[in-house]
């Protein structure tokens, strides 16, 4: 059986395909996985792997950004657990070194939102 990273990479590849049925199945699988522990950390592994096709990495970055929007708050149903959040925070600045604009823009949006939210909480 393939590792979770390999399964996620295959599914992202299918979601980036040109075949509507394959895209639909892949998107449904991603929706099921988005609440699994370590999903977003594994997604970051793929996003930061420059040997992977940029279109797949970009799709992963969009999925990462949208998932953080939905599941980052501790009050969210299926919230990202604190240990995974710490791992993600430690890696977010790696987006600053990203060569592809599409991938870096999606990642930097998450970074900026994270910094903005942290600053807002500190000033309250």
C-alpha positions as CSV (number, residue, x, y, z in Angstrom):
1,X,0.0,0.0,0.0
2,X,1.2,3.5,-0.8
3,X,2.2,5.9,1.9
4,X,-0.2,8.7,2.9
5,X,2.1,11.2,1.0
6,X,2.0,9.1,-2.1
7,X,-1.7,8.6,-1.9
8,X,-2.2,12.4,-1.6
9,X,0.2,13.1,-4.4
10,X,-1.7,10.6,-6.7
11,X,-5.0,12.2,-5.7
12,X,-3.8,15.7,-6.4
13,X,-2.5,14.5,-9.8
14,X,-5.9,13.1,-10.5
15,X,-7.6,16.4,-9.4
16,X,-5.3,18.3,-11.8
17,X,-6.2,16.1,-14.7
18,X,-8.4,17.1,-17.6
19,X,-10.9,14.2,-17.1
20,X,-14.1,15.5,-15.2
21,X,-15.0,12.1,-13.7
22,X,-11.4,11.6,-12.4
23,X,-11.4,15.2,-11.0
24,X,-14.7,14.6,-9.2
25,X,-13.6,11.4,-7.5
26,X,-10.3,13.0,-6.5
27,X,-12.0,16.1,-5.0
28,X,-14.3,13.9,-3.0
29,X,-11.4,11.9,-1.7
30,X,-9.6,15.2,-0.7
31,X,-12.7,16.4,1.1
32,X,-12.7,13.2,3.2
33,X,-9.0,13.5,4.0
34,X,-9.0,17.2,4.8
35,X,-10.1,16.4,8.4
36,X,-7.6,13.6,8.9
37,X,-4.6,14.2,11.3
38,X,-1.4,15.3,9.6
39,X,-3.2,16.0,6.3
40,X,-2.0,19.6,6.1
41,X,1.5,18.7,7.1
42,X,1.6,16.1,4.4
43,X,0.2,18.6,1.9
44,X,3.0,21.0,2.8
45,X,5.6,18.2,2.1
46,X,4.2,18.0,-1.4
47,X,3.9,21.8,-1.9
48,X,7.5,22.3,-0.9
49,X,8.9,19.4,-3.1
50,X,10.2,21.2,-6.1
51,X,10.6,17.9,-8.0
52,X,6.8,17.7,-8.3
53,X,5.0,19.3,-11.2
54,X,4.2,23.0,-10.4
55,X,0.5,22.5,-11.3
56,X,0.1,19.8,-8.7
57,X,1.9,21.9,-6.1
58,X,-0.3,24.9,-6.9
59,X,-3.4,22.8,-6.5
60,X,-2.1,21.6,-3.2
61,X,-1.3,25.2,-2.1
62,X,-4.9,26.3,-2.9
63,X,-6.3,23.3,-1.0
64,X,-3.9,24.1,1.9
65,X,-5.0,27.8,2.0
66,X,-8.7,26.9,1.8
67,X,-8.3,24.2,4.5
68,X,-6.5,26.5,6.9
69,X,-9.4,29.0,6.4
70,X,-11.9,26.3,7.4
71,X,-10.1,24.3,10.1
72,X,-7.4,26.5,11.8
73,X,-9.6,27.9,14.5
74,X,-9.7,25.7,17.6
75,X,-13.5,26.2,17.6
76,X,-13.9,24.7,14.1
77,X,-15.4,21.3,13.8
78,X,-12.5,19.0,12.9
79,X,-9.9,21.7,13.8
80,X,-6.3,21.1,13.0
81,X,-4.7,19.8,16.2
82,X,-2.2,21.9,18.1
83,X,0.8,19.7,17.3
84,X,0.2,19.8,13.6
85,X,-0.4,23.6,13.8
86,X,3.1,24.0,15.4
87,X,4.7,21.9,12.6
88,X,2.9,24.0,10.0
89,X,3.9,27.3,11.6
90,X,7.5,26.3,11.7
91,X,7.5,25.6,7.9
92,X,5.3,28.5,6.6
93,X,8.2,30.9,5.9
94,X,9.5,28.4,3.4
95,X,7.0,29.9,1.0
96,X,9.2,33.0,0.9
97,X,11.8,31.0,-1.0
98,X,9.4,29.6,-3.6
99,X,10.4,30.1,-7.2
100,X,6.9,29.7,-8.7
101,X,4.6,32.7,-8.3
102,X,1.4,30.7,-8.1
103,X,2.6,28.4,-5.4
104,X,4.3,31.3,-3.5
105,X,1.2,33.5,-3.7
106,X,-1.1,30.9,-2.2
107,X,1.4,30.1,0.5
108,X,2.2,33.7,1.3
109,X,-1.6,34.4,1.7
110,X,-1.7,31.9,4.5
111,X,1.5,33.4,6.0
112,X,0.1,36.9,5.9
113,X,-3.3,35.9,7.3
114,X,-1.5,34.0,10.1
115,X,0.6,37.0,11.0
116,X,-2.4,39.3,10.8
117,X,-4.5,37.1,13.1
118,X,-1.6,36.8,15.6
119,X,-1.1,40.5,15.7
120,X,-4.8,41.1,16.1
121,X,-4.9,38.8,19.1
122,X,-1.9,40.4,20.7
123,X,-3.3,43.9,20.4
124,X,-6.6,42.9,22.0
